[in-house]
Amino acid sequence: MSQMEKKNLLFYIDAVSFAALDASIYLDSHPDDEEALEYFHHYNKAKRQAMHEYAVRFGPLTLTTIEPDETWKWAIQPWPWEMEGC
């Protein structure tokens, strides 16, 4: 697994996280907008899938992506900003 794959996956997580958050803010004032709700669900699902993929390949980014049978390895792995070549 290359550092470029790791970096690209982090970039993708940032992008879909932003889209989901932006949609959630809009939905706070437009809760009946079905198109916006569908958009939110799409990007929120993409975020969850990408974070799961990252956790499987490189280690969890958050406490919610830790598998129940894992040790507390998320605290001992390099943080995303400590990647080589950044």
PDB file of N, CA, C and O in Angstrom:
ATOM      1  N   MET A   1       0.841  -1.181   0.000  1.00  0.00           N
ATOM      2  CA  MET A   1       0.000   0.000   0.000  1.00  0.00           C
ATOM      3  C   MET A   1       0.885   1.243   0.000  1.00  0.00           C
ATOM      4  O   MET A   1       1.703   1.453   0.895  1.00  0.00           O
ATOM      5  N   SER A   2       0.700   2.021  -0.990  1.00  0.00           N
ATOM      6  CA  SER A   2       1.572   3.182  -1.134  1.00  0.00           C
ATOM      7  C   SER A   2       1.061   4.379  -0.343  1.00  0.00           C
ATOM      8  O   SER A   2      -0.113   4.467   0.016  1.00  0.00           O
ATOM      9  N   GLN A   3       1.976   5.283  -0.091  1.00  0.00           N
ATOM     10  CA  GLN A   3       1.622   6.532   0.575  1.00  0.00           C
ATOM     11  C   GLN A   3       0.669   7.351  -0.302  1.00  0.00           C
ATOM     12  O   GLN A   3      -0.162   8.099   0.213  1.00  0.00           O
ATOM     13  N   MET A   4       0.793   7.208  -1.636  1.00  0.00           N
ATOM     14  CA  MET A   4      -0.087   7.945  -2.546  1.00  0.00           C
ATOM     15  C   MET A   4      -1.530   7.436  -2.403  1.00  0.00           C
ATOM     16  O   MET A   4      -2.467   8.235  -2.406  1.00  0.00           O
ATOM     17  N   GLU A   5      -1.713   6.126  -2.280  1.00  0.00           N
ATOM     18  CA  GLU A   5      -3.057   5.583  -2.080  1.00  0.00           C
ATOM     19  C   GLU A   5      -3.653   6.100  -0.772  1.00  0.00           C
ATOM     20  O   GLU A   5      -4.829   6.457  -0.706  1.00  0.00           O
ATOM     21  N   LYS A   6      -2.836   6.134   0.245  1.00  0.00           N
ATOM     22  CA  LYS A   6      -3.271   6.616   1.551  1.00  0.00           C
ATOM     23  C   LYS A   6      -3.675   8.088   1.474  1.00  0.00           C
ATOM     24  O   LYS A   6      -4.714   8.492   1.995  1.00  0.00           O
ATOM     25  N   LYS A   7      -2.836   8.871   0.819  1.00  0.00           N
ATOM     26  CA  LYS A   7      -3.096  10.301   0.677  1.00  0.00           C
ATOM     27  C   LYS A   7      -4.365  10.548  -0.147  1.00  0.00           C
ATOM     28  O   LYS A   7      -5.174  11.410   0.197  1.00  0.00           O
ATOM     29  N   ASN A   8      -4.535   9.786  -1.237  1.00  0.00           N
ATOM     30  CA  ASN A   8      -5.716   9.936  -2.083  1.00  0.00           C
ATOM     31  C   ASN A   8      -6.992   9.561  -1.337  1.00  0.00           C
ATOM     32  O   ASN A   8      -8.021  10.216  -1.498  1.00  0.00           O
ATOM     33  N   LEU A   9      -6.930   8.527  -0.534  1.00  0.00           N
ATOM     34  CA  LEU A   9      -8.094   8.114   0.234  1.00  0.00           C
ATOM     35  C   LEU A   9      -8.444   9.167   1.292  1.00  0.00           C
ATOM     36  O   LEU A   9      -9.622   9.441   1.523  1.00  0.00           O
ATOM     37  N   LEU A  10      -7.446   9.750   1.924  1.00  0.00           N
ATOM     38  CA  LEU A  10      -7.702  10.831   2.883  1.00  0.00           C
ATOM     39  C   LEU A  10      -8.326  12.045   2.190  1.00  0.00           C
ATOM     40  O   LEU A  10      -9.231  12.676   2.736  1.00  0.00           O
ATOM     41  N   PHE A  11      -7.851  12.363   1.009  1.00  0.00           N
ATOM     42  CA  PHE A  11      -8.426  13.474   0.250  1.00  0.00           C
ATOM     43  C   PHE A  11      -9.884  13.187  -0.084  1.00  0.00           C
ATOM     44  O   PHE A  11     -10.735  14.068   0.039  1.00  0.00           O
ATOM     45  N   TYR A  12     -10.174  11.960  -0.505  1.00  0.00           N
ATOM     46  CA  TYR A  12     -11.544  11.573  -0.829  1.00  0.00           C
ATOM     47  C   TYR A  12     -12.437  11.657   0.412  1.00  0.00           C
ATOM     48  O   TYR A  12     -13.566  12.141   0.334  1.00  0.00           O
ATOM     49  N   ILE A  13     -11.931  11.189   1.548  1.00  0.00           N
ATOM     50  CA  ILE A  13     -12.690  11.265   2.805  1.00  0.00           C
ATOM     51  C   ILE A  13     -13.004  12.719   3.139  1.00  0.00           C
ATOM     52  O   ILE A  13     -14.123  13.037   3.541  1.00  0.00           O
ATOM     53  N   ASP A  14     -12.034  13.589   2.977  1.00  0.00           N
ATOM     54  CA  ASP A  14     -12.267  15.022   3.217  1.00  0.00           C
ATOM     55  C   ASP A  14     -13.373  15.564   2.307  1.00  0.00           C
ATOM     56  O   ASP A  14     -14.250  16.298   2.762  1.00  0.00           O
ATOM     57  N   ALA A  15     -13.329  15.202   1.034  1.00  0.00           N
ATOM     58  CA  ALA A  15     -14.293  15.723   0.063  1.00  0.00           C
ATOM     59  C   ALA A  15     -15.717  15.244   0.363  1.00  0.00           C
ATOM     60  O   ALA A  15     -16.648  16.049   0.380  1.00  0.00           O
ATOM     61  N   VAL A  16     -15.889  13.949   0.597  1.00  0.00           N
ATOM     62  CA  VAL A  16     -17.245  13.452   0.851  1.00  0.00           C
ATOM     63  C   VAL A  16     -17.739  13.883   2.226  1.00  0.00           C
ATOM     64  O   VAL A  16     -18.941  14.064   2.419  1.00  0.00           O
ATOM     65  N   SER A  17     -16.836  14.048   3.179  1.00  0.00           N
ATOM     66  CA  SER A  17     -17.221  14.553   4.505  1.00  0.00           C
ATOM     67  C   SER A  17     -17.732  15.988   4.391  1.00  0.00           C
ATOM     68  O   SER A  17     -18.731  16.344   5.016  1.00  0.00           O
ATOM     69  N   PHE A  18     -17.050  16.807   3.597  1.00  0.00           N
ATOM     70  CA  PHE A  18     -17.483  18.179   3.395  1.00  0.00           C
ATOM     71  C   PHE A  18     -18.856  18.221   2.738  1.00  0.00           C
ATOM     72  O   PHE A  18     -19.722  18.991   3.153  1.00  0.00           O
ATOM     73  N   ALA A  19     -19.056  17.394   1.714  1.00  0.00           N
ATOM     74  CA  ALA A  19     -20.344  17.376   1.014  1.00  0.00           C
ATOM     75  C   ALA A  19     -21.475  16.977   1.962  1.00  0.00           C
ATOM     76  O   ALA A  19     -22.542  17.591   1.947  1.00  0.00           O
ATOM     77  N   ALA A  20     -21.247  15.955   2.782  1.00  0.00           N
ATOM     78  CA  ALA A  20     -22.268  15.513   3.730  1.00  0.00           C
ATOM     79  C   ALA A  20     -22.545  16.584   4.780  1.00  0.00           C
ATOM     80  O   ALA A  20     -23.703  16.833   5.114  1.00  0.00           O
ATOM     81  N   LEU A  21     -21.515  17.210   5.295  1.00  0.00           N
ATOM     82  CA  LEU A  21     -21.696  18.257   6.305  1.00  0.00           C
ATOM     83  C   LEU A  21     -22.420  19.462   5.718  1.00  0.00           C
ATOM     84  O   LEU A  21     -23.327  20.015   6.341  1.00  0.00           O
ATOM     85  N   ASP A  22     -22.021  19.861   4.531  1.00  0.00           N
ATOM     86  CA  ASP A  22     -22.662  20.991   3.874  1.00  0.00           C
ATOM     87  C   ASP A  22     -24.155  20.715   3.660  1.00  0.00           C
ATOM     88  O   ASP A  22     -24.992  21.586   3.898  1.00  0.00           O
ATOM     89  N   ALA A  23     -24.479  19.511   3.214  1.00  0.00           N
ATOM     90  CA  ALA A  23     -25.884  19.149   3.020  1.00  0.00           C
ATOM     91  C   ALA A  23     -26.639  19.135   4.340  1.00  0.00           C
ATOM     92  O   ALA A  23     -27.801  19.536   4.388  1.00  0.00           O
ATOM     93  N   SER A  24     -25.999  18.680   5.408  1.00  0.00           N
ATOM     94  CA  SER A  24     -26.679  18.632   6.708  1.00  0.00           C
ATOM     95  C   SER A  24     -26.995  20.042   7.214  1.00  0.00           C
ATOM     96  O   SER A  24     -28.034  20.262   7.836  1.00  0.00           O
ATOM     97  N   ILE A  25     -26.109  20.983   6.949  1.00  0.00           N
ATOM     98  CA  ILE A  25     -26.352  22.372   7.347  1.00  0.00           C
ATOM     99  C   ILE A  25     -27.538  22.940   6.553  1.00  0.00           C
ATOM    100  O   ILE A  25     -28.402  23.613   7.115  1.00  0.00           O
ATOM    101  N   TYR A  26     -27.570  22.668   5.264  1.00  0.00           N
ATOM    102  CA  TYR A  26     -28.691  23.112   4.435  1.00  0.00           C
ATOM    103  C   TYR A  26     -29.998  22.488   4.921  1.00  0.00           C
ATOM    104  O   TYR A  26     -31.025  23.163   4.999  1.00  0.00           O
ATOM    105  N   LEU A  27     -29.952  21.200   5.245  1.00  0.00           N
ATOM    106  CA  LEU A  27     -31.163  20.500   5.693  1.00  0.00           C
ATOM    107  C   LEU A  27     -31.684  21.021   7.031  1.00  0.00           C
ATOM    108  O   LEU A  27     -32.864  20.854   7.340  1.00  0.00           O
ATOM    109  N   ASP A  28     -30.818  21.648   7.827  1.00  0.00           N
ATOM    110  CA  ASP A  28     -31.290  22.247   9.080  1.00  0.00           C
ATOM    111  C   ASP A  28     -32.369  23.291   8.821  1.00  0.00           C
ATOM    112  O   ASP A  28     -33.296  23.441   9.618  1.00  0.00           O
ATOM    113  N   SER A  29     -32.253  24.010   7.711  1.00  0.00           N
ATOM    114  CA  SER A  29     -33.243  25.044   7.406  1.00  0.00           C
ATOM    115  C   SER A  29     -34.217  24.639   6.294  1.00  0.00           C
ATOM    116  O   SER A  29     -35.177  25.358   6.017  1.00  0.00           O
ATOM    117  N   HIS A  30     -33.970  23.490   5.659  1.00  0.00           N
ATOM    118  CA  HIS A  30     -34.837  23.001   4.576  1.00  0.00           C
ATOM    119  C   HIS A  30     -35.096  21.498   4.769  1.00  0.00           C
ATOM    120  O   HIS A  30     -34.753  20.703   3.895  1.00  0.00           O
ATOM    121  N   PRO A  31     -35.688  21.104   5.884  1.00  0.00           N
ATOM    122  CA  PRO A  31     -35.813  19.679   6.200  1.00  0.00           C
ATOM    123  C   PRO A  31     -36.721  18.887   5.255  1.00  0.00           C
ATOM    124  O   PRO A  31     -36.677  17.656   5.257  1.00  0.00           O
ATOM    125  N   ASP A  32     -37.529  19.554   4.462  1.00  0.00           N
ATOM    126  CA  ASP A  32     -38.436  18.849   3.550  1.00  0.00           C
ATOM    127  C   ASP A  32     -37.895  18.721   2.130  1.00  0.00           C
ATOM    128  O   ASP A  32     -38.603  18.239   1.246  1.00  0.00           O
ATOM    129  N   ASP A  33     -36.674  19.136   1.899  1.00  0.00           N
ATOM    130  CA  ASP A  33     -36.070  19.066   0.575  1.00  0.00           C
ATOM    131  C   ASP A  33     -35.585  17.630   0.324  1.00  0.00           C
ATOM    132  O   ASP A  33     -34.509  17.240   0.775  1.00  0.00           O
ATOM    133  N   GLU A  34     -36.389  16.863  -0.395  1.00  0.00           N
ATOM    134  CA  GLU A  34     -36.080  15.442  -0.640  1.00  0.00           C
ATOM    135  C   GLU A  34     -34.796  15.252  -1.442  1.00  0.00           C
ATOM    136  O   GLU A  34     -34.042  14.311  -1.194  1.00  0.00           O
ATOM    137  N   GLU A  35     -34.549  16.130  -2.388  1.00  0.00           N
ATOM    138  CA  GLU A  35     -33.333  16.029  -3.200  1.00  0.00           C
ATOM    139  C   GLU A  35     -32.088  16.240  -2.338  1.00  0.00           C
ATOM    140  O   GLU A  35     -31.091  15.533  -2.483  1.00  0.00           O
ATOM    141  N   ALA A  36     -32.163  17.220  -1.443  1.00  0.00           N
ATOM    142  CA  ALA A  36     -31.037  17.477  -0.543  1.00  0.00           C
ATOM    143  C   ALA A  36     -30.841  16.316   0.428  1.00  0.00           C
ATOM    144  O   ALA A  36     -29.709  15.967   0.762  1.00  0.00           O
ATOM    145  N   LEU A  37     -31.933  15.724   0.876  1.00  0.00           N
ATOM    146  CA  LEU A  37     -31.840  14.584   1.782  1.00  0.00           C
ATOM    147  C   LEU A  37     -31.197  13.391   1.087  1.00  0.00           C
ATOM    148  O   LEU A  37     -30.385  12.684   1.684  1.00  0.00           O
ATOM    149  N   GLU A  38     -31.556  13.167  -0.168  1.00  0.00           N
ATOM    150  CA  GLU A  38     -30.943  12.085  -0.948  1.00  0.00           C
ATOM    151  C   GLU A  38     -29.443  12.351  -1.147  1.00  0.00           C
ATOM    152  O   GLU A  38     -28.620  11.443  -1.028  1.00  0.00           O
ATOM    153  N   TYR A  39     -29.110  13.599  -1.447  1.00  0.00           N
ATOM    154  CA  TYR A  39     -27.712  14.017  -1.610  1.00  0.00           C
ATOM    155  C   TYR A  39     -26.936  13.746  -0.320  1.00  0.00           C
ATOM    156  O   TYR A  39     -25.839  13.188  -0.351  1.00  0.00           O
ATOM    157  N   PHE A  40     -27.519  14.149   0.814  1.00  0.00           N
ATOM    158  CA  PHE A  40     -26.881  13.922   2.109  1.00  0.00           C
ATOM    159  C   PHE A  40     -26.634  12.436   2.343  1.00  0.00           C
ATOM    160  O   PHE A  40     -25.530  12.040   2.717  1.00  0.00           O
ATOM    161  N   HIS A  41     -27.664  11.606   2.124  1.00  0.00           N
ATOM    162  CA  HIS A  41     -27.521  10.164   2.355  1.00  0.00           C
ATOM    163  C   HIS A  41     -26.441   9.566   1.457  1.00  0.00           C
ATOM    164  O   HIS A  41     -25.671   8.712   1.896  1.00  0.00           O
ATOM    165  N   HIS A  42     -26.383  10.006   0.211  1.00  0.00           N
ATOM    166  CA  HIS A  42     -25.382   9.498  -0.722  1.00  0.00           C
ATOM    167  C   HIS A  42     -23.963   9.777  -0.213  1.00  0.00           C
ATOM    168  O   HIS A  42     -23.128   8.875  -0.158  1.00  0.00           O
ATOM    169  N   TYR A  43     -23.702  11.032   0.158  1.00  0.00           N
ATOM    170  CA  TYR A  43     -22.353  11.397   0.588  1.00  0.00           C
ATOM    171  C   TYR A  43     -22.022  10.914   1.996  1.00  0.00           C
ATOM    172  O   TYR A  43     -20.859  10.648   2.300  1.00  0.00           O
ATOM    173  N   ASN A  44     -23.009  10.801   2.837  1.00  0.00           N
ATOM    174  CA  ASN A  44     -22.765  10.256   4.170  1.00  0.00           C
ATOM    175  C   ASN A  44     -22.397   8.771   4.077  1.00  0.00           C
ATOM    176  O   ASN A  44     -21.518   8.294   4.795  1.00  0.00           O
ATOM    177  N   LYS A  45     -23.080   8.050   3.186  1.00  0.00           N
ATOM    178  CA  LYS A  45     -22.758   6.632   2.970  1.00  0.00           C
ATOM    179  C   LYS A  45     -21.354   6.498   2.370  1.00  0.00           C
ATOM    180  O   LYS A  45     -20.584   5.625   2.773  1.00  0.00           O
ATOM    181  N   ALA A  46     -21.027   7.364   1.409  1.00  0.00           N
ATOM    182  CA  ALA A  46     -19.687   7.338   0.800  1.00  0.00           C
ATOM    183  C   ALA A  46     -18.618   7.603   1.851  1.00  0.00           C
ATOM    184  O   ALA A  46     -17.557   6.979   1.835  1.00  0.00           O
ATOM    185  N   LYS A  47     -18.896   8.526   2.762  1.00  0.00           N
ATOM    186  CA  LYS A  47     -17.951   8.831   3.841  1.00  0.00           C
ATOM    187  C   LYS A  47     -17.743   7.617   4.740  1.00  0.00           C
ATOM    188  O   LYS A  47     -16.608   7.256   5.050  1.00  0.00           O
ATOM    189  N   ARG A  48     -18.844   6.985   5.158  1.00  0.00           N
ATOM    190  CA  ARG A  48     -18.733   5.808   6.033  1.00  0.00           C
ATOM    191  C   ARG A  48     -17.942   4.691   5.352  1.00  0.00           C
ATOM    192  O   ARG A  48     -17.089   4.060   5.976  1.00  0.00           O
ATOM    193  N   GLN A  49     -18.227   4.451   4.078  1.00  0.00           N
ATOM    194  CA  GLN A  49     -17.518   3.396   3.343  1.00  0.00           C
ATOM    195  C   GLN A  49     -16.033   3.716   3.209  1.00  0.00           C
ATOM    196  O   GLN A  49     -15.191   2.837   3.394  1.00  0.00           O
ATOM    197  N   ALA A  50     -15.709   4.952   2.894  1.00  0.00           N
ATOM    198  CA  ALA A  50     -14.308   5.344   2.730  1.00  0.00           C
ATOM    199  C   ALA A  50     -13.560   5.269   4.051  1.00  0.00           C
ATOM    200  O   ALA A  50     -12.408   4.836   4.090  1.00  0.00           O
ATOM    201  N   MET A  51     -14.207   5.687   5.134  1.00  0.00           N
ATOM    202  CA  MET A  51     -13.551   5.615   6.442  1.00  0.00           C
ATOM    203  C   MET A  51     -13.339   4.155   6.869  1.00  0.00           C
ATOM    204  O   MET A  51     -12.338   3.824   7.504  1.00  0.00           O
ATOM    205  N   HIS A  52     -14.290   3.296   6.512  1.00  0.00           N
ATOM    206  CA  HIS A  52     -14.119   1.872   6.809  1.00  0.00           C
ATOM    207  C   HIS A  52     -12.950   1.305   5.993  1.00  0.00           C
ATOM    208  O   HIS A  52     -12.112   0.574   6.520  1.00  0.00           O
ATOM    209  N   GLU A  53     -12.906   1.649   4.710  1.00  0.00           N
ATOM    210  CA  GLU A  53     -11.803   1.181   3.865  1.00  0.00           C
ATOM    211  C   GLU A  53     -10.458   1.665   4.404  1.00  0.00           C
ATOM    212  O   GLU A  53      -9.489   0.906   4.450  1.00  0.00           O
ATOM    213  N   TYR A  54     -10.408   2.932   4.809  1.00  0.00           N
ATOM    214  CA  TYR A  54      -9.168   3.467   5.371  1.00  0.00           C
ATOM    215  C   TYR A  54      -8.780   2.695   6.631  1.00  0.00           C
ATOM    216  O   TYR A  54      -7.615   2.341   6.808  1.00  0.00           O
ATOM    217  N   ALA A  55      -9.741   2.436   7.496  1.00  0.00           N
ATOM    218  CA  ALA A  55      -9.461   1.728   8.743  1.00  0.00           C
ATOM    219  C   ALA A  55      -8.923   0.325   8.468  1.00  0.00           C
ATOM    220  O   ALA A  55      -7.999  -0.129   9.142  1.00  0.00           O
ATOM    221  N   VAL A  56      -9.491  -0.352   7.494  1.00  0.00           N
ATOM    222  CA  VAL A  56      -9.039  -1.702   7.153  1.00  0.00           C
ATOM    223  C   VAL A  56      -7.623  -1.677   6.583  1.00  0.00           C
ATOM    224  O   VAL A  56      -6.796  -2.520   6.931  1.00  0.00           O
ATOM    225  N   ARG A  57      -7.343  -0.715   5.713  1.00  0.00           N
ATOM    226  CA  ARG A  57      -6.051  -0.673   5.020  1.00  0.00           C
ATOM    227  C   ARG A  57      -4.940   0.007   5.808  1.00  0.00           C
ATOM    228  O   ARG A  57      -3.785  -0.415   5.747  1.00  0.00           O
ATOM    229  N   PHE A  58      -5.289   1.072   6.557  1.00  0.00           N
ATOM    230  CA  PHE A  58      -4.249   1.885   7.173  1.00  0.00           C
ATOM    231  C   PHE A  58      -4.416   2.094   8.673  1.00  0.00           C
ATOM    232  O   PHE A  58      -3.517   2.633   9.320  1.00  0.00           O
ATOM    233  N   GLY A  59      -5.533   1.686   9.233  1.00  0.00           N
ATOM    234  CA  GLY A  59      -5.810   1.917  10.646  1.00  0.00           C
ATOM    235  C   GLY A  59      -6.936   2.927  10.805  1.00  0.00           C
ATOM    236  O   GLY A  59      -7.150   3.758   9.923  1.00  0.00           O
ATOM    237  N   PRO A  60      -7.644   2.865  11.901  1.00  0.00           N
ATOM    238  CA  PRO A  60      -8.805   3.745  12.095  1.00  0.00           C
ATOM    239  C   PRO A  60      -8.417   5.215  12.248  1.00  0.00           C
ATOM    240  O   PRO A  60      -7.379   5.552  12.818  1.00  0.00           O
ATOM    241  N   LEU A  61      -9.290   6.079  11.719  1.00  0.00           N
ATOM    242  CA  LEU A  61      -9.120   7.524  11.862  1.00  0.00           C
ATOM    243  C   LEU A  61      -9.856   8.064  13.079  1.00  0.00           C
ATOM    244  O   LEU A  61      -9.450   9.065  13.670  1.00  0.00           O
ATOM    245  N   THR A  62     -10.930   7.399  13.445  1.00  0.00           N
ATOM    246  CA  THR A  62     -11.752   7.839  14.570  1.00  0.00           C
ATOM    247  C   THR A  62     -12.133   6.633  15.415  1.00  0.00           C
ATOM    248  O   THR A  62     -11.959   5.485  15.006  1.00  0.00           O
ATOM    249  N   LEU A  63     -12.648   6.912  16.583  1.00  0.00           N
ATOM    250  CA  LEU A  63     -13.096   5.823  17.456  1.00  0.00           C
ATOM    251  C   LEU A  63     -14.233   5.030  16.844  1.00  0.00           C
ATOM    252  O   LEU A  63     -14.384   3.845  17.140  1.00  0.00           O
ATOM    253  N   THR A  64     -15.033   5.653  16.000  1.00  0.00           N
ATOM    254  CA  THR A  64     -16.179   4.945  15.415  1.00  0.00           C
ATOM    255  C   THR A  64     -15.780   3.964  14.326  1.00  0.00           C
ATOM    256  O   THR A  64     -16.615   3.171  13.891  1.00  0.00           O
ATOM    257  N   THR A  65     -14.535   3.989  13.872  1.00  0.00           N
ATOM    258  CA  THR A  65     -14.102   3.046  12.839  1.00  0.00           C
ATOM    259  C   THR A  65     -13.221   1.937  13.404  1.00  0.00           C
ATOM    260  O   THR A  65     -12.598   1.193  12.646  1.00  0.00           O
ATOM    261  N   ILE A  66     -13.166   1.823  14.706  1.00  0.00           N
ATOM    262  CA  ILE A  66     -12.406   0.740  15.340  1.00  0.00           C
ATOM    263  C   ILE A  66     -13.268  -0.515  15.369  1.00  0.00           C
ATOM    264  O   ILE A  66     -14.434  -0.473  15.762  1.00  0.00           O
ATOM    265  N   GLU A  67     -12.688  -1.621  14.952  1.00  0.00           N
ATOM    266  CA  GLU A  67     -13.386  -2.905  15.016  1.00  0.00           C
ATOM    267  C   GLU A  67     -13.375  -3.403  16.457  1.00  0.00           C
ATOM    268  O   GLU A  67     -12.395  -3.195  17.173  1.00  0.00           O
ATOM    269  N   PRO A  68     -14.450  -4.059  16.891  1.00  0.00           N
ATOM    270  CA  PRO A  68     -14.544  -4.496  18.297  1.00  0.00           C
ATOM    271  C   PRO A  68     -13.395  -5.398  18.759  1.00  0.00           C
ATOM    272  O   PRO A  68     -13.028  -5.370  19.934  1.00  0.00           O
ATOM    273  N   ASP A  69     -12.830  -6.188  17.859  1.00  0.00           N
ATOM    274  CA  ASP A  69     -11.781  -7.123  18.254  1.00  0.00           C
ATOM    275  C   ASP A  69     -10.373  -6.541  18.144  1.00  0.00           C
ATOM    276  O   ASP A  69      -9.400  -7.247  18.409  1.00  0.00           O
ATOM    277  N   GLU A  70     -10.245  -5.289  17.766  1.00  0.00           N
ATOM    278  CA  GLU A  70      -8.927  -4.674  17.634  1.00  0.00           C
ATOM    279  C   GLU A  70      -8.420  -4.174  18.985  1.00  0.00           C
ATOM    280  O   GLU A  70      -9.190  -3.826  19.880  1.00  0.00           O
ATOM    281  N   THR A  71      -7.122  -4.154  19.091  1.00  0.00           N
ATOM    282  CA  THR A  71      -6.518  -3.526  20.262  1.00  0.00           C
ATOM    283  C   THR A  71      -6.611  -2.019  20.078  1.00  0.00           C
ATOM    284  O   THR A  71      -7.145  -1.548  19.074  1.00  0.00           O
ATOM    285  N   TRP A  72      -6.121  -1.296  20.993  1.00  0.00           N
ATOM    286  CA  TRP A  72      -6.193   0.170  20.942  1.00  0.00           C
ATOM    287  C   TRP A  72      -5.086   0.711  20.050  1.00  0.00           C
ATOM    288  O   TRP A  72      -4.377   1.645  20.426  1.00  0.00           O
ATOM    289  N   LYS A  73      -4.939   0.118  18.857  1.00  0.00           N
ATOM    290  CA  LYS A  73      -3.832   0.481  17.978  1.00  0.00           C
ATOM    291  C   LYS A  73      -3.994   1.844  17.314  1.00  0.00           C
ATOM    292  O   LYS A  73      -3.026   2.377  16.772  1.00  0.00           O
ATOM    293  N   TRP A  74      -5.178   2.412  17.343  1.00  0.00           N
ATOM    294  CA  TRP A  74      -5.345   3.699  16.676  1.00  0.00           C
ATOM    295  C   TRP A  74      -4.500   4.783  17.340  1.00  0.00           C
ATOM    296  O   TRP A  74      -4.124   5.758  16.690  1.00  0.00           O
ATOM    297  N   ALA A  75      -4.204   4.623  18.609  1.00  0.00           N
ATOM    298  CA  ALA A  75      -3.427   5.629  19.336  1.00  0.00           C
ATOM    299  C   ALA A  75      -1.923   5.478  19.123  1.00  0.00           C
ATOM    300  O   ALA A  75      -1.160   6.398  19.417  1.00  0.00           O
ATOM    301  N   ILE A  76      -1.493   4.323  18.615  1.00  0.00           N
ATOM    302  CA  ILE A  76      -0.051   4.107  18.446  1.00  0.00           C
ATOM    303  C   ILE A  76       0.398   4.165  16.997  1.00  0.00           C
ATOM    304  O   ILE A  76       1.599   4.149  16.726  1.00  0.00           O
ATOM    305  N   GLN A  77      -0.530   4.232  16.067  1.00  0.00           N
ATOM    306  CA  GLN A  77      -0.153   4.346  14.653  1.00  0.00           C
ATOM    307  C   GLN A  77       0.186   5.795  14.332  1.00  0.00           C
ATOM    308  O   GLN A  77      -0.201   6.694  15.078  1.00  0.00           O
ATOM    309  N   PRO A  78       0.900   6.037  13.239  1.00  0.00           N
ATOM    310  CA  PRO A  78       1.164   7.426  12.838  1.00  0.00           C
ATOM    311  C   PRO A  78      -0.148   8.144  12.533  1.00  0.00           C
ATOM    312  O   PRO A  78      -1.054   7.555  11.943  1.00  0.00           O
ATOM    313  N   TRP A  79      -0.252   9.393  12.925  1.00  0.00           N
ATOM    314  CA  TRP A  79      -1.440  10.186  12.628  1.00  0.00           C
ATOM    315  C   TRP A  79      -1.408  10.549  11.141  1.00  0.00           C
ATOM    316  O   TRP A  79      -0.332  10.570  10.543  1.00  0.00           O
ATOM    317  N   PRO A  80      -2.554  10.831  10.536  1.00  0.00           N
ATOM    318  CA  PRO A  80      -2.568  11.112   9.086  1.00  0.00           C
ATOM    319  C   PRO A  80      -1.597  12.215   8.682  1.00  0.00           C
ATOM    320  O   PRO A  80      -1.011  12.131   7.602  1.00  0.00           O
ATOM    321  N   TRP A  81      -1.405  13.227   9.489  1.00  0.00           N
ATOM    322  CA  TRP A  81      -0.499  14.322   9.136  1.00  0.00           C
ATOM    323  C   TRP A  81       0.964  13.951   9.358  1.00  0.00           C
ATOM    324  O   TRP A  81       1.853  14.732   9.016  1.00  0.00           O
ATOM    325  N   GLU A  82       1.231  12.772   9.926  1.00  0.00           N
ATOM    326  CA  GLU A  82       2.602  12.316  10.128  1.00  0.00           C
ATOM    327  C   GLU A  82       3.062  11.383   9.013  1.00  0.00           C
ATOM    328  O   GLU A  82       4.093  10.722   9.139  1.00  0.00           O
ATOM    329  N   MET A  83       2.297  11.327   7.918  1.00  0.00           N
ATOM    330  CA  MET A  83       2.642  10.456   6.796  1.00  0.00           C
ATOM    331  C   MET A  83       3.961  10.911   6.178  1.00  0.00           C
ATOM    332  O   MET A  83       4.308  12.092   6.203  1.00  0.00           O
ATOM    333  N   GLU A  84       4.676   9.949   5.630  1.00  0.00           N
ATOM    334  CA  GLU A  84       5.916  10.272   4.934  1.00  0.00           C
ATOM    335  C   GLU A  84       5.584  11.018   3.666  1.00  0.00           C
ATOM    336  O   GLU A  84       4.579  10.728   3.017  1.00  0.00           O
ATOM    337  N   GLY A  85       6.404  11.961   3.310  1.00  0.00           N
ATOM    338  CA  GLY A  85       6.241  12.688   2.058  1.00  0.00           C
ATOM    339  C   GLY A  85       5.226  13.801   2.077  1.00  0.00           C
ATOM    340  O   GLY A  85       4.911  14.354   1.023  1.00  0.00           O
ATOM    341  N   CYS A  86       4.702  14.150   3.230  1.00  0.00           N
ATOM    342  CA  CYS A  86       3.732  15.247   3.290  1.00  0.00           C
ATOM    343  C   CYS A  86       4.429  16.546   3.617  1.00  0.00           C
ATOM    344  O   CYS A  86       3.780  17.588   3.712  1.00  0.00           O
TER     345      CYS A  86
END
